[in-house]
Amino acid sequence: MMDAFIVERVKSVFEDKKYAFFENGDYNVNLIGVRRDTRTPNKFDDFFMLIYKIEGMWVSHWFYCTTDAGLFYLKHPIVQKGCALLKEGQYRGAYRLGMHKGSYEALVQSKPVTVYRDNNRDGIMDFDAPTDTGLFGINIHKAANFPTKSFLVDKWSAGCQVIQDQHDFEYLIRVCNESARRYGNSFTYTLTHENDYT
């Protein structure tokens, strides 16, 4: 019952925002980030939702993640424009299964996304910074392999969406592989805000 309640709440938010919600067929996955209402970086204090059906019944999983860059890259941006912070919105078909930095299977960016470019290097996230749209390698990947989860973001994200616990991430990738087998290797990612659900 809790899965159905969560799904109906998410569907309501998506309808208000005119976002696509995938509900036809088993393993037709919805990948959703929920950004917490904080400008303080370096914690895995956001949520990643994985919602799909098995045998017609809704299944939902919540994983701790970061939807924001770590403190290191906020203070030391990789590009001159500033550190990337993914803008909230729905990115249709913008991800596929591929190799993250040639190291392991993850969800890699395959179409343009929009990011804020925080360039004042003060270590505080600025969501009113100028935006930039393109292919920046804003992947969905995991943090450390050992121990099973990291407690600080640090260098794990320069704008990527990073799952804290490797076991959660491995489950996500298994489900996405089954989804890709059925529907093709193309995934939509939707980044929302916790206030959307209140």
C-alpha positions as MATLAB code, in Angstrom:
seq = 'MMDAFIVERVKSVFEDKKYAFFENGDYNVNLIGVRRDTRTPNKFDDFFMLIYKIEGMWVSHWFYCTTDAGLFYLKHPIVQKGCALLKEGQYRGAYRLGMHKGSYEALVQSKPVTVYRDNNRDGIMDFDAPTDTGLFGINIHKAANFPTKSFLVDKWSAGCQVIQDQHDFEYLIRVCNESARRYGNSFTYTLTHENDYT';
ca = [
       0.000    0.000    0.000;
       2.842    2.409    0.775;
       4.255    1.971   -2.760;
       0.874    2.894   -4.252;
       0.597    5.954   -1.975;
       4.073    7.172   -2.972;
       3.329    6.619   -6.648;
       0.088    8.595   -6.516;
       1.839   11.512   -4.793;
       4.632   11.521   -7.367;
       2.174   11.226  -10.247;
       0.270   14.232   -8.904;
       3.454   16.335   -8.829;
       4.387   15.200  -12.338;
       0.930   16.031  -13.671;
       1.153   19.543  -12.197;
       4.520   20.056  -13.875;
       3.434   18.362  -17.135;
       6.186   15.773  -16.810;
       5.964   12.308  -18.328;
       5.358    9.445  -15.887;
       5.977    5.926  -17.128;
       3.391    3.348  -16.084;
       2.767    1.086  -19.086;
       4.438   -2.281  -18.641;
       6.722   -3.908  -16.109;
      10.197   -2.376  -15.559;
       9.251    0.842  -17.353;
      11.271    2.853  -14.859;
      10.866    6.329  -13.426;
      14.191    7.763  -12.218;
      13.628   10.707   -9.888;
      15.950   12.865   -7.818;
      14.598   14.799   -4.843;
      16.782   17.747   -3.883;
      16.600   18.791   -0.230;
      16.103   22.430    0.711;
      19.679   23.276    1.646;
      22.554   25.230    0.122;
      25.157   23.466    2.266;
      27.154   20.969    0.192;
      29.085   17.760    0.809;
      26.412   15.499    2.314;
      24.402   12.672    0.820;
      21.218   14.311    2.055;
      19.096   14.078   -1.101;
      16.969   11.175   -2.305;
      16.852    9.098   -5.465;
      13.535    7.400   -6.230;
      13.216    4.355   -8.467;
       9.581    3.610   -9.348;
       8.376    0.844  -11.669;
       5.976   -2.110  -11.900;
       6.530   -5.826  -11.435;
       3.650   -8.038  -12.591;
       1.461   -4.955  -12.704;
       2.149   -3.932   -9.091;
       3.989   -0.729   -8.191;
       7.419   -0.945   -6.573;
       9.255    2.066   -5.160;
      12.760    2.368   -3.725;
      14.401    5.376   -2.040;
      18.185    5.708   -1.984;
      20.303    8.358   -0.298;
      22.212   10.373   -2.864;
      23.530   13.802   -3.699;
      22.019   15.842   -6.501;
      24.699   18.491   -5.950;
      28.422   18.874   -6.451;
      30.819   18.226   -3.582;
      32.631   20.958   -1.691;
      35.925   20.364   -3.495;
      34.512   21.177   -6.943;
      32.450   24.101   -5.672;
      35.726   25.659   -4.553;
      37.768   24.318   -7.496;
      35.506   24.194  -10.591;
      36.674   21.969  -13.449;
      35.647   24.532  -16.084;
      36.100   28.276  -16.134;
      32.337   28.944  -16.233;
      31.934   27.460  -12.755;
      30.855   24.290  -10.980;
      27.843   22.475  -12.446;
      24.652   22.103  -10.386;
      21.933   20.267  -12.301;
      18.810   22.408  -12.719;
      15.534   20.869  -11.592;
      13.452   19.582  -14.484;
      12.756   16.536  -16.595;
      15.400   15.354  -19.039;
      13.629   13.073  -21.519;
      15.786   10.287  -22.881;
      18.928   12.057  -21.688;
      20.568    8.983  -20.137;
      21.684    5.544  -21.226;
      23.575    2.655  -19.706;
      27.290    3.075  -20.377;
      30.652    3.269  -18.686;
      31.324    5.955  -16.087;
      34.860    7.205  -16.789;
      35.571    3.844  -18.443;
      35.419    2.183  -15.027;
      31.990    0.624  -14.402;
      28.436    0.552  -15.745;
      26.334    3.557  -14.811;
      23.730    5.864  -16.315;
      25.626    8.292  -18.518;
      24.433   11.539  -20.029;
      23.596   11.175  -23.729;
      21.541   14.329  -24.443;
      21.843   17.941  -23.265;
      20.899   18.910  -19.715;
      20.819   22.321  -18.044;
      23.077   23.230  -15.136;
      23.673   26.274  -12.979;
      27.278   27.500  -13.133;
      28.292   28.400   -9.578;
      31.516   30.340  -10.016;
      32.114   32.352   -6.815;
      34.020   29.499   -5.108;
      32.519   30.243   -1.681;
      31.491   26.640   -0.996;
      27.782   27.539   -0.905;
      25.504   26.311   -3.676;
      23.966   29.079   -5.770;
      20.773   28.081   -7.555;
      20.348   31.554   -9.034;
      23.631   31.381  -10.958;
      23.738   31.608  -14.772;
      22.633   28.456  -16.592;
      24.422   26.422  -19.234;
      22.959   23.681  -21.448;
      24.928   20.904  -23.126;
      26.729   17.592  -22.766;
      28.792   17.863  -19.569;
      29.079   14.269  -18.349;
      26.432   14.759  -15.659;
      26.177   11.028  -14.978;
      24.230    8.987  -12.437;
      26.810    6.855  -10.630;
      27.934    5.593   -7.226;
      30.371    6.796   -4.600;
      33.079    4.599   -3.045;
      33.274    0.830   -3.435;
      34.557    0.268    0.093;
      33.150    0.703    2.595;
      29.756    0.215    0.984;
      28.938    3.897    1.311;
      30.722    7.219    1.640;
      29.671    9.836    4.162;
      31.042   12.955    2.458;
      30.588   13.874   -1.199;
      33.988   15.591   -1.610;
      35.297   14.609   -5.072;
      32.571   12.073   -5.875;
      30.546   14.733   -7.681;
      31.405   17.687   -9.881;
      27.708   17.928  -10.757;
      26.784   14.254  -11.178;
      23.917   12.574   -9.367;
      25.666   10.158   -7.007;
      24.122    7.247   -5.085;
      25.671    6.919   -1.620;
      25.538    3.141   -1.119;
      27.039    0.788   -3.708;
      24.427   -1.915   -3.018;
      21.615    0.533   -3.771;
      23.408    1.557   -6.944;
      23.933   -2.040   -8.063;
      20.217   -2.707   -7.575;
      19.381    0.372   -9.659;
      21.623   -0.801  -12.499;
      20.137   -4.310  -12.469;
      16.636   -2.863  -12.815;
      17.766   -0.480  -15.555;
      19.349   -3.349  -17.483;
      16.042   -5.211  -17.431;
      14.258   -2.032  -18.505;
      16.727   -1.538  -21.369;
      16.198   -5.129  -22.509;
      12.453   -4.486  -22.774;
      12.256   -0.875  -23.942;
      15.683    0.120  -25.233;
      18.709    1.836  -23.737;
      17.209    5.276  -23.139;
      16.203    6.700  -19.771;
      14.500    9.848  -18.561;
      15.737   11.489  -15.366;
      13.582   13.955  -13.445;
      15.100   16.192  -10.775;
      12.514   17.577   -8.361;
      12.627   19.491   -5.064;
      11.382   18.300   -1.697;
       8.986   21.250   -1.556;
       7.179   19.823   -4.597;
       5.801   17.063   -2.385;
       4.522   19.172    0.537;
];
